[in-house]
Amino acid sequence: MNHVLFGAHILHTDTTNFSLHGAYENSDPDHNAIEITYGHPKDNRWDLKRFVRLFFVFW
């Protein structure tokens, strides 16, 4: 692992899951888009598609 030096004193990360209804398809595969797929649901709704957003906070 490489070490990166910067002026932050605290690093916080957080993930949030979003559940979706309906059909979602990437109309432009060359464009960077959110990947919507079935994943591990925390709410036991295995029938819903979802995506995860990851946050990094430095201060």
C-alpha positions as CSV (number, residue, x, y, z in Angstrom):
1,M,0.0,0.0,0.0
2,N,1.3,3.5,-0.9
3,H,1.1,6.3,1.6
4,V,-0.2,9.6,0.5
5,L,0.7,12.7,2.5
6,F,-1.9,15.5,2.6
7,G,-3.2,18.0,5.1
8,A,-6.3,16.1,6.3
9,H,-6.5,15.2,9.9
10,I,-9.5,12.9,9.7
11,L,-10.8,10.6,6.9
12,H,-14.4,9.3,6.9
13,T,-15.9,6.9,4.4
14,D,-19.6,6.0,4.0
15,T,-21.6,3.9,1.6
16,T,-25.3,4.3,0.9
17,N,-27.5,1.8,-1.0
18,F,-30.3,2.9,-3.2
19,S,-33.1,0.4,-4.3
20,L,-34.7,1.0,-7.7
21,H,-37.9,-0.1,-9.4
22,G,-38.4,-0.5,-13.2
23,A,-36.2,-1.2,-16.1
24,Y,-32.9,0.6,-16.3
25,E,-30.5,0.2,-19.2
26,N,-27.4,2.0,-20.2
27,S,-28.2,3.5,-23.7
28,D,-24.6,4.6,-24.2
29,P,-22.1,2.0,-23.1
30,D,-19.1,4.3,-23.8
31,H,-20.4,6.8,-21.3
32,N,-19.5,6.4,-17.6
33,A,-22.8,5.6,-16.0
34,I,-23.9,4.1,-12.7
35,E,-24.1,0.3,-12.9
36,I,-27.5,-0.7,-11.7
37,T,-27.6,-4.4,-10.8
38,Y,-28.8,-6.9,-8.2
39,G,-26.7,-6.8,-5.1
40,H,-26.7,-7.6,-1.4
41,P,-29.8,-6.0,0.0
42,K,-29.7,-4.8,3.6
43,D,-33.5,-4.6,3.5
44,N,-34.0,-8.2,2.3
45,R,-35.6,-7.0,-1.0
46,W,-33.8,-9.4,-3.3
47,D,-36.3,-8.5,-6.1
48,L,-35.1,-4.9,-6.4
49,K,-32.1,-3.6,-8.4
50,R,-29.7,-1.3,-6.6
51,F,-26.6,0.9,-6.8
52,V,-24.1,2.0,-4.1
53,R,-22.7,5.5,-3.6
54,L,-19.5,5.8,-1.8
55,F,-18.4,9.1,0.0
56,F,-15.0,10.2,1.1
57,V,-14.7,13.1,3.5
58,F,-11.3,14.6,4.5
59,W,-10.8,17.3,7.1
